[in-house]
């Protein structure tokens, strides 16, 4: 052994983040793969995942036949937390997890056959966003990306979100006139319901008709008269969730011809009529009623506007949810006077097919429609499937495709691939306005946007990851992945839009799965803890979420390779382990940067590595050392036996080895392990620690021996 | 609440960490101590009501008041209705458990001031929850009609009277009438019998599902006489009125 007085021992290196820069301080690593930072600050190799469906009662199929290509997974709580809703979009259907049903735990909610709502969501393999989900106070909005309509689901009743079609025009029936020039032959046929005229049809127990404008003419000896008038009607469907359809085209005009009372002392109210609206079409599935709107007497009221007609059934007020509280009848006798109709109907637009949505300001904002990728439309407050006409906005003046929406403090972030905007309410609170945050930085993957615990918003842009913060200086966007730019540049740009991310509540890690290189699937996970970056490769997830309940699980949908080397597609709970399913043990790797370029002009020798571990396994890790910028297939030094993952001098009780009662279970201890290496006269060197065994890494120190004298040093 | 998974698998050749073992147990214990939910029991696990603690899913409240239609002691035969009288003058008293509806046209809670019968009013302390409130009753009436213009003799008409306006029944929560439960209409302009329904002797049932905040709430059944027109505004409160006979109010608090 060399004389230790001639050695330099580094301070303990405690790498927790990566850097792909050529010249980096040794405190960061070139690669930290398949590790999580524990609550005690150590790096621990990841465990799990486990299939979400546990084995129970001898049922071993934890990968049911429903599983196929994964498009989305989402968890939320409804009804004040009493409804636990885990949704999965796989193959061409959307499922709801029914944990109590062990034989068929996934209930088909939306699908081509055998579903609560029939809708074919046939999958496409073209690059697309993951299925989007958004929780509202009434339920979840589900936005499949492959052609199906958005669906609203409250855990019981799935329905298409709002109405995409317009009801057909109703038909109006009123009095007809057999001879307009003969006094008793006007308004005398057709649907002539009134208390006046020949053979009046309204029983006196029911009073008078109420439609029509009368002129009492108190000074005229002939008595009062009914003025010529017209009425038109329209209606809207209203569904189970209170969403309104567009207004039907107006009906034909029902016309009253001028008419005088038969006897001069008759009340002119006897001349008023009742009309009939027919062909009020039945709405599609989910429709609970029809809301009628009608003009006042268009010839005399001075307005052609439509007004809501209160229901006759029940209590005759606007409190009723619909004029016709059913989806069966098609006719409605109308005896509502003009004075009762005061509120105007909402001018609703059909719900377009859209790709993105987000809840903000009490509204559901939808964006990126099939016809107009740059459009942004708010719903009515509280009616998340009702979108008013002429409320659309275009954040990007050039009409760039909207690629992300996110609610944050102070407003809603709206992204295109190359620009970012902040939507806020106008000063009067009546409308909205946009603040351009950055005209060059955007977002490419809507499902990559996540709120960090400190309120920072993190997402994937074209050139890497970015963060949005607000401070006293105002909102700002900053790049946060400059240190791993070489890695983020490998993200498949065509399929970057399918990246998915979530914040792990247990570790506060932002985890984003991306398709790397030419992969068609998300095959690498970038991990950001607010300070540095790591990566994990154990799961290939197409969608990921965290449970909103106390369990705080991270759940992903995608592929995992099992211990037999078979790829299993399923729904997974990350960082959880089970004895019933063994995934293939991923290699946990810590690879240092090249140490250390600043001193490489004078060669030195690598002598010893001191590894600080916490006991984790009766076995050893593999140590590889490379030198002089060459990471070849043959390392300069390899050691597979000395980097022990336990302390031979103080062996703890081992599971499956030591009999019960032969040792005391206590917390696992940390220790130092010395590994002598021999890297003579090198410029730089790199250390790789890797293992498939459980490992907990604390830090390391390195002994180097400088070349003494300095004469004769070769610089290549 | 739902399926839980152990934090740490115990692997062969790995040291046993006391904290990790405890963490696995804690995960399960925390669920059992109050977080168990719909996913934690297999389908059909509860085959009997006795399997569930009372109040765990719903809480029920109920008030009932039967009213005897017959007076065996007085008439000796159950075939004799004792009110209204089938014949004769209005000399029979209203059964003490029946509720006579006032002519004030104001909403009245169906209860007595002296507590002589069970009030159709229940005060509960609830969680944030939905209440399913159902009220049902049998309505009866007394009415007089002018059978002889010269004598103005009033007779019980036993179901043929026409000189009463309609009536309205509704459910109220904390004093406010739930408008969706009101029988009849608010439009009285065109109906001589007013805004209420005019079935003089009828059974009826109304209900609603009503969300309430946590706290104390008073749920009641209310009734009023509608405002008629013409002679229907001139009623003798001794001989012309509605009465609520057998009745029930129940509430299911869906937790």
HADDOCK unambig.tbl for C-alpha pairs under 7 A between the chains (distance, minus, plus):
assign (segid A and resid 98 and name CA) (segid B and resid 39 and name CA) 6.63 0.50 0.50
assign (segid A and resid 99 and name CA) (segid B and resid 39 and name CA) 4.31 0.50 0.50
assign (segid A and resid 100 and name CA) (segid B and resid 38 and name CA) 6.77 0.50 0.50
assign (segid A and resid 100 and name CA) (segid B and resid 39 and name CA) 4.78 0.50 0.50
assign (segid A and resid 100 and name CA) (segid B and resid 40 and name CA) 6.36 0.50 0.50
assign (segid A and resid 100 and name CA) (segid B and resid 41 and name CA) 5.35 0.50 0.50
assign (segid A and resid 100 and name CA) (segid B and resid 42 and name CA) 4.10 0.50 0.50
assign (segid A and resid 100 and name CA) (segid B and resid 43 and name CA) 5.14 0.50 0.50
assign (segid A and resid 101 and name CA) (segid B and resid 42 and name CA) 5.88 0.50 0.50
assign (segid A and resid 101 and name CA) (segid B and resid 43 and name CA) 5.38 0.50 0.50
assign (segid A and resid 102 and name CA) (segid B and resid 42 and name CA) 6.76 0.50 0.50
assign (segid A and resid 205 and name CA) (segid B and resid 191 and name CA) 6.67 0.50 0.50
assign (segid A and resid 205 and name CA) (segid B and resid 192 and name CA) 6.99 0.50 0.50
assign (segid A and resid 206 and name CA) (segid B and resid 190 and name CA) 5.46 0.50 0.50
assign (segid A and resid 206 and name CA) (segid B and resid 191 and name CA) 5.86 0.50 0.50
assign (segid A and resid 207 and name CA) (segid B and resid 190 and name CA) 4.68 0.50 0.50
assign (segid A and resid 207 and name CA) (segid B and resid 191 and name CA) 6.77 0.50 0.50
assign (segid A and resid 314 and name CA) (segid B and resid 183 and name CA) 6.87 0.50 0.50
assign (segid A and resid 314 and name CA) (segid B and resid 184 and name CA) 6.10 0.50 0.50
assign (segid A and resid 314 and name CA) (segid B and resid 185 and name CA) 5.50 0.50 0.50
assign (segid A and resid 315 and name CA) (segid B and resid 182 and name CA) 6.86 0.50 0.50
assign (segid A and resid 315 and name CA) (segid B and resid 184 and name CA) 6.49 0.50 0.50
assign (segid A and resid 315 and name CA) (segid B and resid 185 and name CA) 4.05 0.50 0.50
assign (segid A and resid 315 and name CA) (segid B and resid 186 and name CA) 5.03 0.50 0.50
assign (segid A and resid 316 and name CA) (segid B and resid 185 and name CA) 6.00 0.50 0.50
assign (segid A and resid 316 and name CA) (segid B and resid 186 and name CA) 5.82 0.50 0.50
assign (segid A and resid 316 and name CA) (segid B and resid 187 and name CA) 6.45 0.50 0.50
assign (segid A and resid 576 and name CA) (segid B and resid 5 and name CA) 6.33 0.50 0.50
assign (segid A and resid 576 and name CA) (segid B and resid 6 and name CA) 6.20 0.50 0.50
assign (segid A and resid 576 and name CA) (segid B and resid 7 and name CA) 5.09 0.50 0.50
assign (segid A and resid 576 and name CA) (segid B and resid 8 and name CA) 6.37 0.50 0.50
assign (segid A and resid 577 and name CA) (segid B and resid 6 and name CA) 6.31 0.50 0.50
assign (segid A and resid 577 and name CA) (segid B and resid 7 and name CA) 6.33 0.50 0.50
assign (segid A and resid 577 and name CA) (segid B and resid 8 and name CA) 5.57 0.50 0.50
assign (segid A and resid 577 and name CA) (segid B and resid 9 and name CA) 4.91 0.50 0.50
assign (segid A and resid 578 and name CA) (segid B and resid 6 and name CA) 6.85 0.50 0.50
assign (segid A and resid 578 and name CA) (segid B and resid 9 and name CA) 5.48 0.50 0.50
assign (segid A and resid 579 and name CA) (segid B and resid 9 and name CA) 6.47 0.50 0.50
assign (segid A and resid 616 and name CA) (segid B and resid 14 and name CA) 5.65 0.50 0.50
assign (segid A and resid 616 and name CA) (segid B and resid 15 and name CA) 5.98 0.50 0.50
assign (segid A and resid 617 and name CA) (segid B and resid 13 and name CA) 5.71 0.50 0.50
assign (segid A and resid 617 and name CA) (segid B and resid 14 and name CA) 4.34 0.50 0.50
assign (segid A and resid 617 and name CA) (segid B and resid 15 and name CA) 6.40 0.50 0.50
assign (segid A and resid 618 and name CA) (segid B and resid 13 and name CA) 5.36 0.50 0.50
assign (segid A and resid 618 and name CA) (segid B and resid 14 and name CA) 6.24 0.50 0.50
assign (segid A and resid 652 and name CA) (segid B and resid 15 and name CA) 5.87 0.50 0.50
assign (segid A and resid 653 and name CA) (segid B and resid 15 and name CA) 5.69 0.50 0.50
assign (segid A and resid 653 and name CA) (segid B and resid 16 and name CA) 6.38 0.50 0.50
assign (segid A and resid 654 and name CA) (segid B and resid 13 and name CA) 5.22 0.50 0.50
assign (segid A and resid 654 and name CA) (segid B and resid 14 and name CA) 5.23 0.50 0.50
assign (segid A and resid 654 and name CA) (segid B and resid 15 and name CA) 4.45 0.50 0.50
assign (segid A and resid 654 and name CA) (segid B and resid 16 and name CA) 6.03 0.50 0.50
assign (segid A and resid 655 and name CA) (segid B and resid 10 and name CA) 6.78 0.50 0.50
assign (segid A and resid 655 and name CA) (segid B and resid 11 and name CA) 6.40 0.50 0.50
assign (segid A and resid 655 and name CA) (segid B and resid 12 and name CA) 5.03 0.50 0.50
assign (segid A and resid 655 and name CA) (segid B and resid 13 and name CA) 5.54 0.50 0.50
assign (segid A and resid 655 and name CA) (segid B and resid 14 and name CA) 5.60 0.50 0.50
assign (segid A and resid 655 and name CA) (segid B and resid 15 and name CA) 6.10 0.50 0.50
assign (segid A and resid 655 and name CA) (segid B and resid 16 and name CA) 6.05 0.50 0.50
assign (segid A and resid 656 and name CA) (segid B and resid 12 and name CA) 4.79 0.50 0.50
assign (segid A and resid 656 and name CA) (segid B and resid 13 and name CA) 6.27 0.50 0.50
assign (segid A and resid 657 and name CA) (segid B and resid 13 and name CA) 6.35 0.50 0.50
assign (segid A and resid 665 and name CA) (segid B and resid 16 and name CA) 5.97 0.50 0.50
assign (segid A and resid 665 and name CA) (segid B and resid 17 and name CA) 6.04 0.50 0.50
assign (segid A and resid 665 and name CA) (segid B and resid 18 and name CA) 5.36 0.50 0.50
assign (segid A and resid 666 and name CA) (segid B and resid 17 and name CA) 5.57 0.50 0.50
assign (segid A and resid 666 and name CA) (segid B and resid 18 and name CA) 4.96 0.50 0.50
assign (segid A and resid 667 and name CA) (segid B and resid 17 and name CA) 4.82 0.50 0.50
assign (segid A and resid 667 and name CA) (segid B and resid 18 and name CA) 5.58 0.50 0.50
assign (segid A and resid 667 and name CA) (segid B and resid 19 and name CA) 6.40 0.50 0.50
assign (segid A and resid 668 and name CA) (segid B and resid 15 and name CA) 6.97 0.50 0.50
assign (segid A and resid 668 and name CA) (segid B and resid 17 and name CA) 5.58 0.50 0.50
